[in-house]
Amino acid sequence: MLSVNPFAIAGASLPDGFMQGFLVVMVLAVVVGTLFDIVHKRSAMYFFANMRKSKEKGRKVGGGKLVSIAVQTAVVDVLASGEFCSQKRRVAHLLGMYGFILYVVATAVMVFGYPAGGTPTPAIWPALWWIGALMVMVGGYWFWFFIRVDVAAEGRTPLRLVKADLFVLSLLASVTLGVVWAATGGGVNVLFWLYIIATLVLFGGVPWSKFAHMFFKPAAAFDKRVSRANGTAENLPTLTRDDPEQQGRHSMELLRKAPMDMGLGIKREAPRHY
């Protein structure tokens, strides 16, 4: 099972080029969805205007310093997810991020490089696909049930859904259905089409989910480091839990919902932010 290419098995029962065409459509959906997200929310306009403002008001940053900042951004903010204060949240994010990369790369290699009726797939690619999928599931379900701030700090049910949850839920649905489908043989059946539908939601829902943030966040992190270097220290375009105003509102909400201490041994605890 772990050494079998499930896409080659399914491809034998599908029209020629179906899986290849599907992946191309998914890539186009991500590109179009990301561009729509940038234009609709005007995040790019704000970002570049903020960069110009920072450059005009701040002291000049040399080319060598910019290279150093770029390297720090890539290593700390992107590769190590250094923006997360919580170690658990960072580990879960890294599991999901690197697992998703392995999963997508292995999928593309197996679909385009080793289609049905072609060269047998080397065992390394199905193995990497399984490893990536399991990493996504461990990181994603750990985050969803135990780390989310409203679950961990506010005691809310993990079944509560909001619009911002579309990305993580569609990702978990796609990967989980893919794993179950592959584990049952990889043929064209109900599980296969459910897997296809969940993947359509994942990549087709880019304009309404946080998928596009993975492309914008590195640029925003770089701008933040440049702002610190030139002395302007402008805020990032989007609010985070590090934002004082948002953190203050969150803390007041937790205090409002906390039980009063009326001699019953109930002790107030400081709100936790993840």
ZAVEXPA-154643 format. One record per residue (C-alpha): residue in one letter; chain; y negated, z negated, x. Coordinates in nm, 3 decimals, m for minus. Each point is the difference from the previous one (the first is absolute). Layout:
<mivexs>
MIVEX aa ch      c2      c3      c1
MIVEX  A  A       Y       Z       X
...
</mivexs>
This chain:
<mivexs>
MIVEX aa ch      c2      c3      c1
MIVEX  M  A   0.000   0.000   0.000
MIVEX  L  A  m0.250  m0.098   0.271
MIVEX  S  A   0.069   0.320   0.195
MIVEX  V  A  m0.015   0.245  m0.293
MIVEX  N  A  m0.305   0.211  m0.088
MIVEX  P  A  m0.039  m0.056  m0.378
MIVEX  F  A  m0.256   0.281  m0.031
MIVEX  A  A   0.249   0.253   0.132
MIVEX  I  A   0.254  m0.115  m0.259
MIVEX  A  A  m0.255   0.031  m0.282
MIVEX  G  A  m0.129   0.331   0.137
MIVEX  A  A   0.342   0.159  m0.049
MIVEX  S  A  m0.047  m0.037  m0.379
MIVEX  L  A  m0.370   0.092  m0.013
MIVEX  P  A  m0.181   0.335   0.025
MIVEX  D  A  m0.061   0.113   0.359
MIVEX  G  A  m0.314  m0.157   0.144
MIVEX  F  A  m0.040  m0.255  m0.282
MIVEX  M  A  m0.017  m0.307   0.226
MIVEX  Q  A  m0.218   0.176   0.258
MIVEX  G  A  m0.241   0.115  m0.271
MIVEX  F  A  m0.009  m0.347  m0.152
MIVEX  L  A  m0.102  m0.159   0.331
MIVEX  V  A  m0.272   0.262   0.051
MIVEX  V  A  m0.139  m0.077  m0.346
MIVEX  M  A   0.001  m0.373   0.082
MIVEX  V  A  m0.196   0.061   0.321
MIVEX  L  A  m0.254   0.209  m0.190
MIVEX  A  A  m0.024  m0.273  m0.264
MIVEX  V  A  m0.089  m0.254   0.269
MIVEX  V  A  m0.265   0.230   0.153
MIVEX  V  A  m0.159   0.090  m0.334
MIVEX  G  A   0.025  m0.356  m0.131
MIVEX  T  A  m0.161  m0.145   0.313
MIVEX  L  A  m0.287   0.251  m0.012
MIVEX  F  A  m0.052  m0.075  m0.369
MIVEX  D  A   0.001  m0.374   0.074
MIVEX  I  A  m0.261   0.042   0.274
MIVEX  V  A  m0.227   0.221  m0.212
MIVEX  H  A   0.042  m0.195  m0.323
MIVEX  K  A  m0.065  m0.342   0.156
MIVEX  R  A  m0.253   0.140   0.249
MIVEX  S  A   0.162  m0.209   0.270
MIVEX  A  A  m0.045   0.268   0.266
MIVEX  M  A  m0.370   0.042  m0.088
MIVEX  Y  A  m0.055  m0.374   0.024
MIVEX  F  A   0.200  m0.021   0.322
MIVEX  F  A  m0.194   0.270   0.187
MIVEX  A  A  m0.334  m0.124  m0.133
MIVEX  N  A   0.094  m0.346   0.123
MIVEX  M  A   0.090   0.140   0.343
MIVEX  R  A  m0.336   0.179   0.028
MIVEX  K  A  m0.187  m0.312  m0.108
MIVEX  S  A   0.192  m0.213   0.249
MIVEX  K  A  m0.067   0.248   0.282
MIVEX  E  A  m0.372   0.014  m0.075
MIVEX  K  A  m0.053  m0.375  m0.022
MIVEX  G  A   0.240  m0.122   0.267
MIVEX  R  A  m0.002   0.022   0.375
MIVEX  K  A   0.164   0.300   0.162
MIVEX  V  A   0.373  m0.023   0.065
MIVEX  G  A   0.123   0.203   0.296
MIVEX  G  A   0.286   0.246  m0.003
MIVEX  G  A   0.229  m0.228   0.198
MIVEX  K  A  m0.059  m0.283  m0.244
MIVEX  L  A   0.072   0.231  m0.295
MIVEX  V  A   0.329   0.102   0.158
MIVEX  S  A   0.087  m0.366   0.050
MIVEX  I  A  m0.088  m0.075  m0.363
MIVEX  A  A   0.212   0.294  m0.117
MIVEX  V  A   0.297  m0.129   0.201
MIVEX  Q  A  m0.047  m0.353  m0.137
MIVEX  T  A  m0.019   0.136  m0.354
MIVEX  A  A   0.318   0.202   0.045
MIVEX  V  A   0.197  m0.282   0.164
MIVEX  V  A  m0.129  m0.307  m0.185
MIVEX  D  A  m0.112   0.122  m0.342
MIVEX  V  A   0.241   0.290  m0.055
MIVEX  L  A   0.319  m0.060   0.200
MIVEX  A  A  m0.003  m0.380  m0.027
MIVEX  S  A  m0.185  m0.043  m0.334
MIVEX  G  A  m0.230  m0.255   0.160
MIVEX  E  A  m0.229  m0.022  m0.304
MIVEX  F  A   0.249  m0.230  m0.177
MIVEX  C  A  m0.060  m0.370   0.059
MIVEX  S  A   0.335  m0.103  m0.146
MIVEX  Q  A   0.294   0.054   0.235
MIVEX  K  A   0.239   0.046  m0.294
MIVEX  R  A  m0.221   0.264  m0.158
MIVEX  R  A  m0.030   0.182   0.332
MIVEX  V  A   0.377   0.003   0.057
MIVEX  A  A   0.063   0.127  m0.353
MIVEX  H  A  m0.262   0.271   0.047
MIVEX  L  A   0.143   0.109   0.335
MIVEX  L  A   0.351   0.016  m0.144
MIVEX  G  A  m0.124   0.217  m0.282
MIVEX  M  A  m0.220   0.220   0.219
MIVEX  Y  A   0.248   0.075   0.277
MIVEX  G  A   0.287   0.019  m0.246
MIVEX  F  A  m0.192   0.256  m0.206
MIVEX  I  A  m0.073   0.208   0.311
MIVEX  L  A   0.370   0.001   0.097
MIVEX  Y  A   0.100   0.079  m0.356
MIVEX  V  A  m0.243   0.293  m0.040
MIVEX  V  A   0.072   0.151   0.343
MIVEX  A  A   0.377  m0.023  m0.047
MIVEX  T  A  m0.030   0.151  m0.349
MIVEX  A  A  m0.204   0.295   0.129
MIVEX  V  A   0.241   0.062   0.290
MIVEX  M  A   0.308  m0.011  m0.224
MIVEX  V  A  m0.153   0.220  m0.271
MIVEX  F  A  m0.155   0.266   0.222
MIVEX  G  A   0.223  m0.019   0.306
MIVEX  Y  A   0.343  m0.044  m0.154
MIVEX  P  A   0.012   0.153  m0.351
MIVEX  A  A   0.317   0.053  m0.202
MIVEX  G  A   0.234   0.251   0.158
MIVEX  G  A  m0.172  m0.020   0.338
MIVEX  T  A   0.060  m0.190   0.320
MIVEX  P  A   0.161  m0.343  m0.053
MIVEX  T  A  m0.253  m0.282   0.011
MIVEX  P  A   0.016  m0.225   0.310
MIVEX  A  A   0.089  m0.354  m0.105
MIVEX  I  A  m0.322  m0.140   0.149
MIVEX  W  A  m0.219   0.146  m0.276
MIVEX  P  A   0.183  m0.147  m0.301
MIVEX  A  A   0.017  m0.331   0.190
MIVEX  L  A  m0.378   0.003   0.060
MIVEX  W  A  m0.054   0.089  m0.366
MIVEX  W  A   0.202  m0.304  m0.108
MIVEX  I  A  m0.171  m0.230   0.250
MIVEX  G  A  m0.345   0.116  m0.113
MIVEX  A  A   0.086  m0.035  m0.369
MIVEX  L  A   0.138  m0.353   0.048
MIVEX  M  A  m0.309  m0.101   0.201
MIVEX  V  A  m0.224   0.121  m0.285
MIVEX  M  A   0.206  m0.192  m0.254
MIVEX  V  A   0.002  m0.324   0.200
MIVEX  G  A  m0.374   0.012   0.070
MIVEX  G  A  m0.090   0.123  m0.348
MIVEX  Y  A   0.206  m0.243  m0.204
MIVEX  W  A  m0.096  m0.290   0.227
MIVEX  F  A  m0.366   0.084  m0.056
MIVEX  W  A   0.041   0.055  m0.374
MIVEX  F  A   0.187  m0.318  m0.087
MIVEX  F  A  m0.118  m0.248   0.264
MIVEX  I  A  m0.320   0.103   0.182
MIVEX  R  A  m0.237   0.154  m0.255
MIVEX  V  A  m0.302  m0.228  m0.021
MIVEX  D  A   0.011  m0.043  m0.378
MIVEX  V  A   0.370  m0.091   0.022
MIVEX  A  A  m0.011  m0.216   0.312
MIVEX  A  A  m0.332  m0.177  m0.055
MIVEX  E  A  m0.060   0.013  m0.376
MIVEX  G  A   0.356  m0.041  m0.124
MIVEX  R  A  m0.003   0.310  m0.221
MIVEX  T  A   0.310   0.189  m0.096
MIVEX  P  A   0.098   0.286   0.234
MIVEX  L  A   0.051   0.213  m0.312
MIVEX  R  A  m0.376   0.017  m0.066
MIVEX  L  A  m0.116   0.357   0.071
MIVEX  V  A  m0.342   0.148   0.071
MIVEX  K  A  m0.115   0.349   0.096
MIVEX  A  A  m0.010  m0.087   0.370
MIVEX  D  A   0.376  m0.065  m0.007
MIVEX  L  A   0.082   0.368  m0.061
MIVEX  F  A   0.054   0.082   0.367
MIVEX  V  A   0.234  m0.284   0.095
MIVEX  L  A   0.198   0.022  m0.324
MIVEX  S  A   0.045   0.378   0.014
MIVEX  L  A   0.094  m0.028   0.369
MIVEX  L  A   0.262  m0.266  m0.071
MIVEX  A  A   0.131   0.195  m0.300
MIVEX  S  A   0.030   0.322   0.200
MIVEX  V  A   0.168  m0.156   0.303
MIVEX  T  A   0.230  m0.226  m0.203
MIVEX  L  A   0.116   0.284  m0.224
MIVEX  G  A   0.049   0.215   0.310
MIVEX  V  A   0.221  m0.265   0.159
MIVEX  V  A   0.206  m0.050  m0.316
MIVEX  W  A   0.032   0.377  m0.046
MIVEX  A  A   0.112   0.054   0.361
MIVEX  A  A   0.241  m0.294  m0.019
MIVEX  T  A   0.173   0.152  m0.303
MIVEX  G  A   0.066   0.332   0.172
MIVEX  G  A  m0.325   0.193   0.004
MIVEX  G  A   0.085   0.255  m0.268
MIVEX  V  A  m0.223   0.147  m0.268
MIVEX  N  A   0.022  m0.259  m0.277
MIVEX  V  A  m0.219  m0.231  m0.207
MIVEX  L  A  m0.081  m0.214   0.304
MIVEX  F  A  m0.113   0.308   0.191
MIVEX  W  A  m0.247   0.102  m0.270
MIVEX  L  A  m0.128  m0.356  m0.038
MIVEX  Y  A  m0.055   0.001   0.377
MIVEX  I  A  m0.191   0.328  m0.029
MIVEX  I  A  m0.217  m0.135  m0.284
MIVEX  A  A  m0.083  m0.322   0.188
MIVEX  T  A  m0.092   0.206   0.307
MIVEX  L  A  m0.224   0.220  m0.215
MIVEX  V  A  m0.180  m0.311  m0.124
MIVEX  L  A  m0.036  m0.134   0.356
MIVEX  F  A  m0.156   0.312   0.150
MIVEX  G  A  m0.158   0.139  m0.315
MIVEX  G  A  m0.172  m0.330  m0.075
MIVEX  V  A  m0.206  m0.004   0.319
MIVEX  P  A  m0.339   0.019  m0.181
MIVEX  W  A   0.086  m0.311  m0.205
MIVEX  S  A   0.181  m0.206   0.263
MIVEX  K  A  m0.070  m0.143   0.345
MIVEX  F  A   0.191   0.277   0.176
MIVEX  A  A  m0.320   0.163   0.128
MIVEX  H  A  m0.112  m0.326   0.160
MIVEX  M  A   0.245   0.051   0.287
MIVEX  F  A  m0.210   0.298   0.111
MIVEX  F  A  m0.339  m0.164  m0.050
MIVEX  K  A   0.068  m0.349   0.137
MIVEX  P  A   0.026   0.103   0.370
MIVEX  A  A  m0.340   0.169  m0.021
MIVEX  A  A  m0.149  m0.303  m0.174
MIVEX  A  A   0.150  m0.233   0.262
MIVEX  F  A  m0.144   0.215   0.280
MIVEX  D  A  m0.343  m0.006  m0.165
MIVEX  K  A   0.019  m0.379  m0.032
MIVEX  R  A   0.076  m0.040   0.370
MIVEX  V  A  m0.283   0.239   0.094
MIVEX  S  A  m0.240  m0.196  m0.222
MIVEX  R  A   0.096  m0.319   0.179
MIVEX  A  A  m0.044   0.167   0.338
MIVEX  N  A  m0.349   0.136  m0.076
MIVEX  G  A  m0.116  m0.320  m0.170
MIVEX  T  A  m0.032   0.122  m0.359
MIVEX  A  A   0.332  m0.136  m0.133
MIVEX  E  A  m0.017   0.189  m0.329
MIVEX  N  A   0.249  m0.085  m0.274
MIVEX  L  A   0.293   0.227  m0.073
MIVEX  P  A  m0.039   0.231  m0.300
MIVEX  T  A   0.246  m0.195  m0.213
MIVEX  L  A   0.021  m0.370  m0.076
MIVEX  T  A   0.286  m0.197   0.149
MIVEX  R  A   0.109  m0.359  m0.029
MIVEX  D  A  m0.204  m0.066   0.316
MIVEX  D  A  m0.316   0.083  m0.195
MIVEX  P  A  m0.186  m0.331  m0.064
MIVEX  E  A  m0.105   0.091  m0.355
MIVEX  Q  A   0.348   0.107  m0.107
MIVEX  Q  A   0.160  m0.297   0.176
MIVEX  G  A  m0.243  m0.233  m0.173
MIVEX  R  A   0.081   0.142  m0.343
MIVEX  H  A   0.372  m0.027   0.076
MIVEX  S  A  m0.036  m0.363   0.112
MIVEX  M  A  m0.199  m0.097  m0.311
MIVEX  E  A   0.263   0.162  m0.223
MIVEX  L  A   0.276  m0.201   0.171
MIVEX  L  A  m0.198  m0.325  m0.034
MIVEX  R  A  m0.070   0.071  m0.366
MIVEX  K  A   0.373   0.046  m0.071
MIVEX  A  A   0.115  m0.296   0.213
MIVEX  P  A   0.100  m0.322  m0.185
MIVEX  M  A  m0.248  m0.288   0.004
MIVEX  D  A   0.093  m0.313   0.198
MIVEX  M  A   0.005  m0.276  m0.263
MIVEX  G  A   0.201  m0.257   0.188
MIVEX  L  A   0.326   0.189  m0.050
MIVEX  G  A   0.057   0.064   0.368
MIVEX  I  A  m0.108   0.364  m0.030
MIVEX  K  A  m0.181   0.102   0.316
MIVEX  R  A  m0.227   0.299   0.021
MIVEX  E  A   0.081   0.239   0.281
MIVEX  A  A  m0.235   0.243   0.164
MIVEX  P  A   0.053   0.357  m0.123
MIVEX  R  A   0.213   0.211   0.231
MIVEX  H  A  m0.105   0.352   0.084
MIVEX  Y  A   0.256   0.253   0.125
</mivexs>
